[in-house]
Amino acid sequence: MKFICLDIPQPNATIEQYQPHMRNEALHGWELYKSGVIRDIYFRQDRPGVVIIAEADSVDAAKKALNEFPLAKAGLIGWDVIPLGPFTNWEMLFAAQNT
């Protein structure tokens, strides 16, 4: 199953609190990428943070993997995990009109 995962900075979290975790944060992201959990990762353009396209068996499995990021373990970020499914309305584009 595919997911869009948005990091949620916790209230009062500061860049100074993030800094000691950043190297391990990147290393953990690389491990999840190599294992196939992370398919894509992007920096957000509207605020600091990331958007991850992930693959997992369930929402719980995706959250479990994401909660292993050092920033999450330190209580500095949370995650909004949005499950995706196939777009099944293609038939409407090809349906005969006025039938």
Number of C-alpha atoms within 10 A of each C-alpha: 13 21 22 18 22 18 20 15 17 13 8 8 12 11 9 8 13 15 11 12 15 14 11 13 17 13 13 17 21 14 12 17 15 11 10 13 23 23 15 13 15 10 11 13 8 6 7 10 14 15 16 21 19 24 20 18 10 13 15 11 13 24 16 12 16 25 17 14 21 22 22 18 13 13 12 19 20 19 18 13 20 14 16 12 8 7 6 7 8 8 8 9 8 8 9 8 7 4 4
